[in-house]
Each structure stands twice: as structure tokens, then as C-alpha cells.
Amino acid sequence: MTIRRFSSRTTPLDQGFLADQLQGARSYRRIAGYFTSSLFEIAHEWLESVADVRIVCNVDLSPEDLKVAQLREARMLGRWNERSIEAESLLNRERYRRLDAFLARRGQVIRVAPDSLCGFLHGKAGVIERADGRKVGFIGSMNETRHGWQQHYEILWEDDSPEGVAWIEAEFEHLWNAAKPLPEAVCREVRRRGRRFEVELGEITTEETLAPAALIESPLYREGMSLQPWQQGFVTECLRHSNDHGQVRLLLADEVGLGKTLSLGTAALTLCLLAEKTRRRRKPIVIFAPATLCEQWQTEMIDKLGIPCARWHSMRKVWLDTEARAISPNGPEHIARCPLRIGIVSTGLMVQPSREKAILVGIGYTLVILDEAHKARSRQGYGADAGEPNALLAFMHAIADRTDHLLLGTATPIQTKAEDLWDLVRVLHRGSQGFVLGHALSDWHYPERVLPLLGGAQRVEDIDYGWQLLRSPLPTRDSTNEPNARRLFHNLREDLGLRANEHLAGALTDLPPELRDDLETELDRVIDGASFFQRENPLVRHVVLRKRTTLEERGLLDKIAVNVHPEQGLVKDPHRFNALFQDIALRTTPDFDRAYAEALEFGAVLAKRGKGGGFMKNLMQQRVCSSVVAGINTATKLLAGRTVIEQTEDGEEELAVQTDAERAALESLLAALACMGNDPKLCAVRYYLNEEGWLDLGCIIFSQYYDTARWVADALAAEHPAETIGLYAGADRSRLYREGQAVGIVREELKRMVADHDIRIMVATDAACEGLNLQTLGTLINVDLPWNPTRLEQRIGRIKRFGQARSTVDMLNLVHQGTVDETVYARLSERMRNRYDLFGGLPDTIKDDWIKDLETLGENMDRYIEERRQATGFDLRYNDSIKPADDAWRDCAAVLARRDFDNLMRQGWSG
């Protein structure tokens, strides 16, 4: 029993100690420091013959991150990918291959322990059981790397005493039991890097690998996240349409919160690369979205997919980059010369005549995406223009004829009745050479004829009528996943001599007897309660709809419940709660009531302008309901003669004071606001954070107005100087607070700090609604209530996502007593409590004419929900596409060089 001392100054540690001890050894226990790809770079040759190997490593994660397997994988991959993947894979390819081979043979022999649980594993040690059964322990400063064993100055002590060995073994066992297995996703990334190689676009031989080759090292994947199976499935569906028809015509109608933007964005990239690969003329790719979503689209495309897009600024008449910098000359004519491959344009420009609209109608496109597509619709009512297309729908009719591919996106495909869906499907039909709805006389153009078939109320039993429905448009074999239907479609086309891009078949008499028999058999077949034309119809083929409940049932989404507050039964201190709330609304003061009345009066005065003032009649009312500060700032700005620009769903609207009556009303409003003391909303935020314990759980606080968000962040930072608080807002307005100071900060850094548990309070505008993962926070407060149920769903989706450690999260919605906000929320809250995921079926925006009284509002919502529920047959086709792909994208080893990809996306429109 001796102690031997080694120094790399005098003895090569890898040969003088490691090789000698591991030759023929029975077991190896190692506390190895940080997990790196070089873990077996030196010892792998000797460890190959060691039967029992166990290694515990550090990983820079919190205990909370380690609790949830998916989050553990994502966080480890994110940490690993902070270094250059390109250089790492090139320089250390052999190292990754060795590590992959070892893990493949040995299984889970590596565990990782979080810093915060075990501390940084600076003490490196191990125990080797030699071939003769004797054990030797060693302690030293070297990591399990080539540098540690061969190049650094390191010292090592060897101790074969029973007590010394037992002491090291006890330390190892403690760390091993506290640690977690190395995630499978990390093992797969080790394997991928060992096979990684860069390719040019022309070298990619299969269309299915275009998107993974471009995106496998995008920011999304570098952060350890990935596209979900249903998002990958939508890309597959686009490629299927492209192969069958040479065109893509799809409506993506996934429920809110399922990542529609990423699905459409990935599809846009895939079709862009496909067009480039086939050397078609480089025509524009454009995304049309409501003005309120344009910046979110641009941010998500760059932050998640690494795709730089330009955004057209409707007021300045100029293209902007992701930092809101002008990257083109100004002038409406430049809308036809976007300096990047993909441009984003507000649909508000299409509502009224404009120079830009006239220019866009004259352009040919590779791809057009329309987000919030349900806003393109026929006019309702009984007037002279009832049934006529609104301006956006008329614009899309013109655009559809001029684009190769057309994708429509909406979480609200039906506005009032099921027939409304045909507004969007008819847009898809335009420019499709008839493969969407068939020839002009096909019954599929007439919802009143086919809705009973789609809903299952009527079945087709007559073969003549069945063939009439099937022959135009005749489906392709690949248009369905159902084996019997695939066989029928294939045989019909082969026997009739029709190519995939031909969609019109002849008369029933053209079919041989055996095919007529097959057709009759399929018309009689019922699968999962669905008849043939419920499963196989043009709407199913062109409307992609996946539901949250389906994904949850299949284990692809975690079931996370939501406690909706305010609710007396859920709080710790009912007396304090009752002092703040009356049922679902905040108690108000006489000062607030007076200010709210003045805001209503200003709206009434503004409405006297007629049509021009109608869009702003609720402006001050909503600002005052958001916060006193938002009301004061807006009124002060208007009284100073400045213009307020409001982002509406349809575009940017301007408001400036025009009359003495408007000025007088604003002055009265400002005087009332100046008399107010504490804003009751801030009191409620303090109560839930401090007394209900939401601060300890972590909280995201939302407002639709920057003034309100900044005010909340400033106030909380003053009250909690030791707390690190983030303000997440658009372009250049994000801030970080600590110890009475605040600094500007980029959004990516705020996101990283939340993920690292460095921030427990994040205040955000709706710029954070998309692309921000806040699952480390367990509660959410809506300081104000947007009249947009889908926006509320997007907000709660920031924390109600995989990786959330809580099985039930909490959401507080703040509205003032006696306001229209309370009226709207009263009905929304009933439906949230009854079945929260009904947000997938609520209208996109509460209509002004619904808000007459509570009874009328509830009736309108219930009617809307019921009518939409009756038209849910469109998801029958897509259950298979939500399964994880066998050849998962994360395994893609052929990578499109980032420089080549970036250069391609920065090729502008030729104009």
C-alpha cells in the first residue's frame, strides 16, 4: 500500500500511468470533469477490453433542467453547439466516430451531473480494478482529453490503499447516483458529427433532404430544439403536391400553438431550394401577413430557421432588415425589388388601393404565403355586395393566378359557417389547372352539395354519382395514405392512361368491369366511422388540420393544465384577494371610473368624424384599461400635436387631434388620469408575485403596449433591486434590470438568461408571442387583455410547452370592473374554465357588433364554436403525418454549407 506521485513534467501520464494500469483491467470508474467529444480520445484503445466502464461528467445545467428528459436533451445540445459545429466536426471527426462506436457497444456508461447539484467537478479522480483483482485509485487535475493527459502540465497521485480506494469509490457513487444518463439526442449528435460533410445544393439528390440539409444546423437545432413531426409532415405534404402537380396548393389550418409559422417558413425554404435546384427563373417569394405579425414573422425566420427576410415598411416605403434598418431606396416602386430572397408585406396594403398593390398584382411569383388567410373572405350580410369578395380576397384571386406555389395559413379557417372555407379553397383552385376542385361544373365547387358528404350525414351509394365526384379531380395515388384507396387510384390512372398531372377522367363506361367492382367496394368501405368521401375529397387533400388534443393523445405534446386566475378558490389569502378583486375583475376607484368615462367620451367625440374616426374610437379606452401610464403617454402625445400610429390587424393607422372638441375631451381625460394614485393592476401584480409565490415559480408578464410593459418592468425593478428582470420588446427596446440600473440588451441574450434560470421575471410585449421558449417560468400574468383569443393562446403557449416542469401552470388575466374588457373576458373565462383548448375554436378577433351585452356575446361565441365543431373532418387525412419520421432530420449528415445557404437567401428579386 503506497502512494505514488506523477508529474507530466517528468513522466508521460498517458503511457507512464494510464496505459500501464488499464492493460487487461476489469473495471474503470472515472470522475472526468466536463463532458466533451474527446472523452475517450486517449483511453479508448485500452478501454475497449475493459468490461465494466462508468464515467460521470459535469454539464452546465440546473437541477430543474435535468428533471425533464426533453429539456435535458435540448439544454445539453444547446450548450454543446455554442462552439462552431463546422470546425469541430471537421477537426475532430475521428474522435466523434470513436465515441459513437463506444456508446453503441456499451450503452449508458456515461452520466452527467449538474453544476448546481454537485458543483463544478474540478476534482478529477478514478478507480481502476486491475486484471489481478487489485484496485488502484488516482487523483489529479487532468481532464479525460488528449490535452489533459498529454499536453497540459498536470500532476497525479496514485493510491492503492483500501481506505484511499474506498474514499474515491464513495465520492464516485454519490456523483453517479445524483447524475442522469447521457441523453439519446446527444448520442445521436455524436453519431451525426462523425459522419458530417458539407455539400453544394446541386449535390443533394433527394428532395426530402433539402430542408434538413439546410436546417439541421440552424439556430433552432443549435439550441437543442427541433422541428416537430407534424411540422416536418407539412413539408413532406408540400413535396408530395410538387411532385404530383408541379405546384403546391395547401391551406395549413393547424390549431393555435402548434407552430404554424415554423411549418410555413420551413415549407417556404424547401420550395425555394427546390426551385433553385431545378434552375427555374428566380422569381419572388413573398409572405403576406397582418401588420401586427410582420415583425414576428421576420424575427422567427431569423431566430429559429436562420433565414434572413426583408420586411416592407408601409409608411416609409422601404425594405427593412431584421434590425429595422433600411436596406433599399425608398419609394413604392421598390416593393418589386426586395433585396433578399424572401420578403414580408402587410396585408393592410391590400385593403385599400395603393401603388404597391398595383405593382404586386403584376409580378410573377415562385411562392406566395398568406398568413391569417381567413381575413380573405366574401362579404357577409344581405346588402348589394353580399357574397362578393372583400379587397384581400380579390387581391388573392389575382395573385393566385401568378404564382407557382400557394400556401395559406390560419388557425381559424371558418369564420361564421362551414361554407366560408370555400373562399380559401377557391383561392387555392385559382392557377391550379383544375387539380384542386376539378372542372367548372364539378360538385366540389358547391359546398351546399357536398357538405352532407363531408360531415357524414349522407353517403354515396350510387356508383354513377360516386364516379362523377371522383373523376374530377381524379386523385393521384400518393394523395392518400390509405392502402386500398391508393391501389384504386393507381389502377384507375394506369388503366385510363392518365399521368399524375392529369386530373380529369372520362366516363364511367370507360372503366373495365373489374375496376367498376373495385370502385363499388371502396364506396362501401367505412374506416374509423368515416365513409369514402369523408376520407377522400379535395378539401381533405388541400386543407391540413392537426389538433392539439390528437397530438397530446399520441404523446407528441405534453398535457399541461392551466389554472385561470383570478379565482378565489386558488389563492392562499382570500381576504387580501377580495380586497383587490370582485369576481373576475379588479375593483376600481372613483378616479379610475372617471378616467374611463372620459376615455369613452373621447371615443364618442372621435367617432363623429364618421368612417375616418371609427377605427380609433376604442383607442384611449383600451390604453387606459392597459395602464394609467399608457393612457397618460398617449393623451400627452396627441395633445402635443403628434401623430399616434396604431398597429391594427389590417395595417398601420394614424390618429392626430383635428378639432377643438377632441382636444377638450383629451384634456379632461388627462386631468382625470393625473388624479389617480396607485394603479390597481400593479397592486395585483405585486400581490401574486410576492404573496402568492409566483416569483419563486418564475413569471412572464405580458402587455400589448410597450408603455405598459416598460412601466411594469421599471416598477418591479425598483421594488426588487436584487432581482434580475428582463424586458423583452421589439427591435431595439429590450432591457435588463439589476441593482437600480438598466441596460439595453439583445433579445437572444434575454432568452439565454431565462433558459439558464438567471431571470425569474420577464416582462414582454407581444413581440414575445412567437419564437420565445419560456418553459423555465411557471406562471403568466396578462396585464391587459387583447380582444383576440388566439393572441392569448400564443401568450400561454410561451410556458405551456415541452420542458415545463409544472404539470399545471397558472395564468392571471387582469381587467377592470365595469369596463368593456370585463364584458369580453366574462365570456372568454367561462369557456377557458370549461375546456381551455377551445381557444382553437374561438374567433380570431371579437367583433365589435358582438359586444352589446353579455348574453349576445356568449350566444355569438357559442354559435361560432358549434359551427366550427361540425366541420372537423379535415384532419382524417393527416393523422399519419404527425408521427415521428423514421429518418429523423436530426440525423442528417449531409449539410448545406452555411455560407452558401446565406448567400442564396440574400439574392434579391430581379424586379
N, C-alpha and C positions, 0 to 999 in steps of 0.2 A: 504494500500500500504506500504509494509515493505520489508526490506532486511533481510534475514536470512542467517547465516553463519554455514557451516557444516565442520567438520574435521573427517577424518576416525580414528583419534586417540581417539575420544570420542563417535562417532556415526557410526554404520554400514551404509555406504552410500546406499547400495542396498536396505536395509529394511527401514532405517530411512528416506530416501528421495524418491528413485525411486519407490518402491512398493506403497508407500502412494499416490504419485502423479498420477501414471499410472492406478490405480484401476478405471475401468469404464471410462477412458479418451476417448475423441473424436478424438484427433489427436496428433501426435508426430513428431516434426521437430528436426533433430539432426545433428550437425557438429561433426563428430565422429573420426577424425584422420585417420590413415591408414586402408584400407580395409583388414580385416582378416576373417578367418573362424569363429572366436569367436564373431562375431558382435552381435549375439542375445543370447549369451551363458547365460547371466544373465536375460535380459529383455524379453526373448521370451515368458514366461508364461503370462506376463501382456500385451505384445503387441498383443497377439493372438486376444484379444477382441477389440483392437483399430482399428477403421475403416480406418483411414487415417494416414499412416506412410510414411515419406520420410526421407532418410538419405543420406548425402553427405560425401564422404570419400576422402582421399588422394590416389594417385597412382603415383609411381615414373616413370612418363613418360613425354616426351616432348610434346608441343603442336602439333608438326609435326606428332608424332606418333598417336595422338588422331584424326587426320584428316581422316585417312584411317581405315575403320572398321576392315578389316582383320589384319592389322598391330597392331591395338589397342588390339585385342584379343591375338595375338601372344606375344606381349610385356608384357601384364599383366600376361599371363600364365607363361612366362619365368621368370618373377620376383617372382611369387608365388612359382615356382618349384625350386628356388635356395636352399631352405631348403630340408631336407630329406623327400621325399614323403612317404617312408616306415614307418618311426617313426610317422610322422604327421598323417597319415591315421589310424594307429593302436591306437594311444593315444587319438585321437580326433574324432573317428568315429561318436559318438552320436552328437557331435557338428555339423559335416557336414550334418547329416541327418536332424537336426532341421532347419538349414539354407536352405537346399534344399526344405523342406516342406513349409517353409515360402515363399520362392521365387516362388514356384509352385502355391501357392494360391494367392499371392498378385501381381505377375508380377514385372514390373520395378519400384520398390520403392527405389532402391539404385542407386546413380550416383557417378562417380569417377572424380576427378579433378586433373590435372597435377600439380606437384610441381612448375614448371617454370611459370605457369599461375597464380596460386593462392598462391604460396609459400607453405611451409610445414604447414599443418593445426595443428599447435601446440595449437592454441586457441580452446578448446572444449566447445561447448555451445549447448543449445537446448531450445525449447519452447513446453510446454505441454498444450493442451486445455483440461481442466478437464470436468467431467460429467455435472457440473452445468454451463458450458459455460465460466467460468473464465480461463484466461491464466496465466501461470507462466513461467518465463524464468529462466534459470540457466546457470552458467558459472563455469567451473572447469578444473582441469588438467587431469582428468581421461579419459582413452580410453574406448570404449564400449566393454570391455572384463571382464572376471572374475577377472583377476589380477587388472584391473583398478578400479573396483567397490568394490572388497572385500579384496585384499591383499596388494596393494601399500599404501603408505602414500599419501593421496590425500586431497585437500580442494575444497569446492564447495560453491558458493554464489547463493542464490535464490532471485529473484527479480520479484515481481508481478505488478510493476508499469507499466502503459500503455506505457510510454516512454521507459522503460527498455525492455519490451517485443517487442515493435516496432523496437528497435535498433537491437536486436538479429534476429528478423524475416527478417530485411533488409539485414543483413550480410548473413543469410542463403540463401535468394533468389538470391543474387549475385553469391554465390558459386554454387547453384543448376543450375542456367542458364548457367554458364560457364562450368559446368561439362558435362560428357557424360554418357549414360546409361551403366550399367554393362553389358559387352559383354556376348552373349549367350554361347560362348565357356567356359567362366569362370563358368557360372551357371551349365553347363554340367559337368565340372570337379568337382564342389562341389558335384554333384549327384554321380559321379563315386567314389569319395573318401569315400563317406558314405557307399558304397557297396563293396569297395575294399577288396580282400582277396588273399593271395598267394597260389599257387598250385604247385605241382610237375608235371613234364612232363607227367607222366603216368595218371594223373588225368584229363588231357584235353581230353574231349570226342569227340569233333568235329574238323576235320582238318581245317576248316575255321577259327578257333580261335587260331591256333598255332602261326601265325605271330603276331596278335595283342597282345596276351598274352606275347610274348617276347619283343615287341617293344613299347608298349604303354607308357613305362617309359624310353625309350631310349633317348639319347641326343637330337634327333630331336624333340620329343614330349615334353621333359622337357623345350626346348627353346620356346615352344608355337607353333611350326610348326607342320606339319603332312604330311603323305604320301598323294599324290593327288589321286583322284578317279581312274584315269587311271593306276596309279601305283598299287593300290590295285587290280584293274581289271586284271592286268597281273598275279598277284599271284593266283587269282581265276582261271584264264585260266590254269596255271600250275597244280593246284589241279585237275581240270577237266580232263586234259590229264592223270595225275597219276591214277585217279580212273578208267578211261576208258581203259587204255592200260597197266597200271603198269609202264609206262615210260613217260617221258616228252621230247618232241622233238619240240622246238619252236625257231623261228627267231624273235627277237624283233627289228623292223625297225622304231621305232618312230623317228619323225623329231628331229633335233638338238635342245637342250634346254628344252626337256620335261622330263629330269631326268632319262635317261636310266640306269645310274649306280645304282641309288637307286632302280629302278624296278628290275634289275637283282640281286642286293645284297639282297633284301628282299625275292626274289624267292629262292636264294641260302640258306638263313636261313630257310625258310619254308621247303624245301626239306630235309635239314639236320635234322631238328627236326622230320620230318615225318619218315625218316629212323631210327633215334634213337628211336622213339616211337614204331616202329614196330620191334625193336630189330634186324634189319639187321646188317650184319657184317660192322664194322666201316671202310669203305673204304675212300680213299682220296677225298677231294673236292678241285678243282683247278680252278683258274681264269687265263686264258692266255690273255695277253694284250700287245700292243706295249710297248717298254721300256719307252717311254715318258709318258705313262699313268699308269705304275705300282705303282708309289708312290702316284699318285692321287687316285687310287683305294683304296690303303691301308688307306690313310687319310680319305677318305669319309666314308669308312666302320666303322672306329672307331669313327670319329667325329659326324656322323649322326646316325648310327644304333647301335653304341656301340659294334661292333663286332671286336675283335682283330684278325688281319690276319698277317701272316708272308709273307715277300717278298724275293724272291730268288735274290741274287746279282750275276749277271752273271760273273763278273770279280773275285770277292773274293771267289766264290763258297761256299756261306754260306747263311743261312736264317737270315733275319733282322726283328726286331720288329718295331713298329710304331715310335720309337725314333732313328731308324737306328742303333740299337745295335745288334751285332751278338748273336743269341740265339741257335746256333747249331755248331758242329765242322765243319771245312771247308773241302772241297773235293767234287768232282762231285757226288760221290755215295750218299751223304746226301740229294740230291734232292728228294729221295724216302722216306725220314723220316722227313717230315715237323713237327716241334714241336707244331704247332697249327692246329686246325681243318680245316681251310681254308688257302691255300697257293696261292700266286700270282707269276706267272712266265712270263718272257718276251717271246713274240713270236719270237724275234730275235734269240733265241737259236734254233728255229726250221727251220731256213732258211738254215743253213749250218750243215753238220754232226757234232755231238758233243756227248760226253759221256752221258751228261744229257738227250739229245733227245732219245738216245737208251734206257736209263733206263725208261723214261716216257712212251715209247711205250709198255713196258712190264708190266705196272701196270693196275689194275682194279680200276674203279672209281665209287663213288656214283653220282657225278655230275661234269661235265666239262662246264665251261663258256668260250666262245671265244669272246672277245671284238674286235671291228674293223674287224669283220669277213669278210668283203668284200676283205680283203687282201689275203684271201684264195681263189684262183681262177685259172681257166685254163689259160694257156699261150696264148697270143694274137699273131696276125700276120700270116705269111704264111710259117714259117720255118719248119724244120723237127719235132720240138717239139710243134708246134701249136696245141692247143686243149688239150695238156697234162696238168695234174695238176702241179701247182708250188709246191715248197717244203712245204709251210704251208698247202696247200690243201691236199697234200699227207699225211702229218702228221695227219691232222684231220680225214682223211679216216680211218687211223689206230686206232686213239683214239676213234672214234665214235663207233666202234665195241666193245669197252671195258668199256663203261660207261652206268650206268643205265639211267641217265638223261643228256640231252644235250641242252644247251641254247646258241644261237648265238646272238650277239648284233652288230648292225650297224645303223648309221644314213644315210648310203649311200649303200643301198642294191644292186644297179645296177651300174656298172662301165661304160660300154660303150653301151651295148644293153640289151634288156629285158631278152634274153636267159641266161645272166650271173647269174641271180637269181637262176637258176637250179644248179649252182655249190654249193650253200649253201644248197638248199633243198635236194640235193643228199647226202650231209653230214648228214643232219637230218635223211634221209632214212636209212643210214647205222646203223645196230644194232637195227632197229625198228621192226623186224619181219614183215616188209611189210606194216604197217598201215599208213605210210606217203605217198608213191606213188603207192602202190599196187604191184602186181606181176610183174615179169621182162618184160612182154610184154604189160603192161598197157600203154595206150597212154599218161598218165600223166608223164612218163619219157621223153617224147619228146616235147620240147617246140614248135617246128615248127608245131606240130599237134594241140596243144591246145591253143596257144596264141590268135588265132582269136576268140575262145570261151571266154577267159578271158577278152579280150578287147571289146567284144560286137559286133565285125564285123560279127560274124557267130553265128547262133542259132541252137540248136539241135532240130529237129522236128521228126526225126525217132526214134521210141521207142527202136528199136534194138540197135542203136548206143548209145542212152541215157542209156540203161541198161548196155551196155559194159563199159561206163565211170563210172557209179555209182557203179557197183558190185565190183570193185577192185580199191581202197579200199572202202568198204561199210562203210559209216559214222555211227557213233553212234547217238542215239537220242540227247544226250547232246552236240553234236558237232556244233549245230546251235541254235540260239535263235528264229528263225522264226517258228511260231506255226505249219503251215501246213507241212513244211519240217520235223519238229520234229515228228509229228504224222506219216508221211510216213516212216521215218527211224525206228521208234519204231515198227510199224506194220510189216515192212519187216523183221526185225530181229526176232520178235516173231513168225511170220508165218513160217520162214525158220529155226527156232530153233537155231539161232546164238547167242552166248554170246557176251558181249561188247568187249572182247579182240580178237574176230574173225573178220577178215576184208575181207574175200573172200566169195562172194555169188555164187550160182550156175547159171544155165542157165535161160533165160527169161521164158522158158516153165515151170519152177518150180513154177512160180508165179500164184496164182489163179486169175481169171478174174477181181475181184473187185480191187485187188492190181495193176494189169496192168492198169486199168482205172485211179486209183489214181496217178500212175506214169505219165501217159499221161497228166493228169490235171496239175501236178506240172511242167512238162516240158514246158507247155504253159504259166504258170503264170509269169507275169512280175511285179516286185515290185520296185518302185522308179526308173524305167527305166532300171533295171538290170534283165537279164534273169536268168534262174535257175542255169546254170553252171558258171555264173559270181558270183553268191552268194554262191553256194555250190560246192566247189572244194578243192583239197588237199592244194593248196597254201594259200587259204583263211584260212584254218584250222590251218596252221602251220606258217604263217607269220603274225605277229601282227604289224599293222601300224596305228598310230594315228597322226593327223596333227594339227599343231598349229592353223590354221585358223578354223578348226572344234571346237577346244576347246574354242577359242575366241567367236565364234558364239553362243556357248552354255553357255557363261558366266563363264566358269571354269578358263579362263585366262584373265587377263586384256589386253585390246588393248592399247599398249603403242607405240606411233610412235617414230621414230628415225630421228633426223636431222643429216645428214652426212656431216662433215666438212673435209677439208677446202672448204668453199663456200662463195664467196664474198657477195652474197645477204643476208647472215645470220649474218654478223658481224656489230658491232657498228662503227668501224673505218676503212673504206675501204682503206684509204691512208696507214695506218700502215700495214694493211693486205697485200696490194700489194707490200710493201717493203720486206715482208717475203716470199710470195708465187707467183708462176707463175702457174695459174690454180690450179691443184690438188697437185702440188709438191712444195717443199721448194726450193727457189733459193739457189744455191751453190756458193762457192768461188773458185777461181783458185786453192787454196791449197787443197780444198776437191776434186776437179776434178782430180788433180794429184794423191792424195792418192787413189782414187777409181781406177784410171788407173793402179796403182801399185798393187792393190789387184787383179785386173783382170789378170795382168801379173803373179802374184804368182800362181793363179789358173791354168793358162796355163802351167807353169813350172811343177806344181804338177801333172797335167793330163798326163804328159809324162811317169809317172810310169806305165801307162796302166790301167788295171782294178783295181789294188790296190789303185790308187790315185783318181779314178773318183768320189767316194762318197764325197770327201772333196774339190773338185775343187771350190765349191762356198763358202767355209767356211769363208775365210777372207773377201770376197765380202759382205756377209751378216753381219759379225761382224762390218765392217767399216760403213755399212749403218745403223746399230743399233746405234752406237755412236763412237766417237773418242776414248773414254776410252776403250770400248770393243775391238776395233782394236789394240790399243797400248798394252793392257794387254795380248792379245792372241799372238801377234807377239813377245813380250818380253819373254813370257813363252817358245815359240818354239825355239827362239834363245839361250835361256839358256840351251837347251838340254832336256827340259822336254816334257812330252807327254800331248797332249790335247785330252781329251775324250769327244766326241760329242754324245749326245743322239739323235739318228735318230728314225724314225718310226719303223724300224726293229730291233733295238738293239743299243748297245754302240759300237762306232767306235773310233779307236785310230789314232792319227796323230803325228808323230815326224819328224823333219828335217832329210833327208837322204843324200842329195847331196849338193855340193858347190853352184850349180845353185839355189837351193831352198833357201839356206842361203842368197845368194846375193839378191835374189828377196825380201826376208823378210826385209833385212837391208834397201833396197831402200824404201819399204813400211813404215817402222818405221820412217825413216828420213822425209818422206812426212807428216806423221801424226803429228810428233813433231812440224812441222811448222804451224799447224793450231791454230787459236785463238779460239774464241767462237764457239761452236758447234751450227749450226743453229737450231737443234732440241730443244735445251734448250731455245733458244730465243723464239721459237714458244710456248713452254710450258708456259713460263713466260707471254707471250702476252695473251694467252687465260685465264690463271688463274687470272691475275691482271686486264687487260684492258677489257676483255670480260665478267668478272664477274663470271667465273666458280668456283673460290674459294668459293664464297658465296653459290653457289649451291652444293658444295661438289664434289670432283673429285677422280676417281680411274685412276691411270696411269700405263699402262701395258708395260712390255718388256719381250721378250722371254729369255733374258740373264741377269743373276744376276749382272754382272759387270755394265751393263747399268742401271738397276734398282737402284743399290746402289749409282751410280754416281748421278742420278736424285734426289734421296732422300737426299743425302748429300748436294747437291747444293741448293735445296729448303729449307732445314732446316737452312742453313747459311743465306739465304735471308729472311726467315720468322721465326726468333728465338722465337717469342711469339706463333707460331702456333704449335700444337701437330701434328706430322707427323708419319705415320706408314710405315714400310717396311715389306711386307708380302712375305716370301720366304719359300723354303723347309727346312726340318728338323730343324736345329738349327741356321738359319741365319736371322730370323726375328728381327727387331729392332724398337725402339720407340725413337723419337727425340723431344727435347724441350729445349729451352734456351741454345743452344750451346752444349748440351750434348746428348749422345745416350746410350741406354742400350739394352741388349738382352731381348727379351720378347717372350712368347709362343703365338702361333697363336690364341688360344682361347681368350686370353685377348685382342688382337687386334680386333677380331671380336666383342667382347662385347663393346669395346670403340667406334667402328663405329656405332653400334646399338644405343648406348647412346648419339650419336651426339658429342662425345668428340673428334673425329677425322674427319676433313674435307678433308684432303689429304691422300690418301693411295696409295703408290707405290708398285707394285706387279709383281712378275714373274708369269708364267703360272701355278705355284703351286696353285694360287688362282682361277683358271678357274672353278674348281668343288667344290661344297660344301660351297661356301662363299656367304652369302647374304649381298649385299651392297646397298639395296634399299634406304637407307638414303642419298646416294650420287646421284646426278642428272646428272653428266657428266662423260665422259670417254675419255682418250687420249691413243692411241696406239703409243708409241714412235717408235716402229718398226713393220713391217708388216710380220707376218708369212705367208709362202706360203701354207696356209691351211685355207680355208674358214670356215670350221667347228670350228676351234680354235677362229676365230674372232666372230663367233656366240656365242661361250661359254663365251667369254670375255664380250660382250654386255649383255649377259644373267645375269651377276652379278648385274646389275642395272635395267634391263628391266624385272621386276618380280613383283609379287603382293606385295603391300605395298609401291610401288613407288608413291610418292606424285605428281610427274610431269606427265602430260598426254603425253608429248613429251620430250624425253631425247636427249642429244647431244653427238655425238661421233666424235672425231678428229683422223684422220689417217695420220701419218707423213711419207712421203717418199721423198727422194732427187731427184731433177731434173736430168735427164739424166742417171738414173740407171735402172737396171732390175726391181727393186722394183716399179718404176714408171710405167714400162710396164705392170706388173702384175696388179697393182692397177687401172690403167686406165680402164681395162675391168671389174674388180670387182666393181668399183664405179658406172659404168653405170647400172649394174644390181641391186646394192643396192638402187639406186635412183628410178629405175623403179618399183621395188617391193622388199622390203627389205627381206621378208621371203623366197625369192628364195634361200637363203643360205641353206635351207633344201634340195634343189635340185642341188646345185653346187657340183663339185667333191671334194672328201676329201682332196686331195693334187693336186696342179697344177703340171702337168707333165712337165719334162724338155723339152721334144721334142715338147711341145705346144708353148714354148716361142721362137718363131722365129721372129715374128713381131706381131704388134697389131691385124692385120686383121686375121692372123691364130689363135691367141689365142682366139679372140672373136668367131670365127667360131666353134672352138672345144668346147668352153663352151656352146654356143647356141645349138649345136647338142646334147651335153650331157643332157642339161636341157630338150629339147624336147623329147628325147627318154625316159627319166625317167617319164615325164609327161604322156606318153602314157601307163604306167604300174601302174596306181594308183588305180586299182580296189581292191587292197588287204585290204583297210580299210572298205569295206562294212560290213564285219562281226563284227567289233568291236565298232560301234557307241554306242551300249547299254552298253558296259563295261566302258565307260568314265563317266557314270552318278554316282553321289554320292551314296554310298551304304546306304540302309535303316538302317542297323545295323552298324552304323559308328564305325570304330576302336576306336575312341576317347572315346567311352562309355564303352570299355572293362573293366570289374571289376575284372575278374579272371586273375591274374598276375603271370607269371613265375618268381619265386624268382631270383633276380639279381645275387646272389651268385651262385645258381645252374646253371643259364644260362652261367655265366662267366666260371665256371669250365668245363662245356661241351665244350665250344668253345676253351678251352685250352687243349683239349685232342688231341694229335698229331697223325699223321699217324703211323700205326704199322710197315710199311716198309717191 
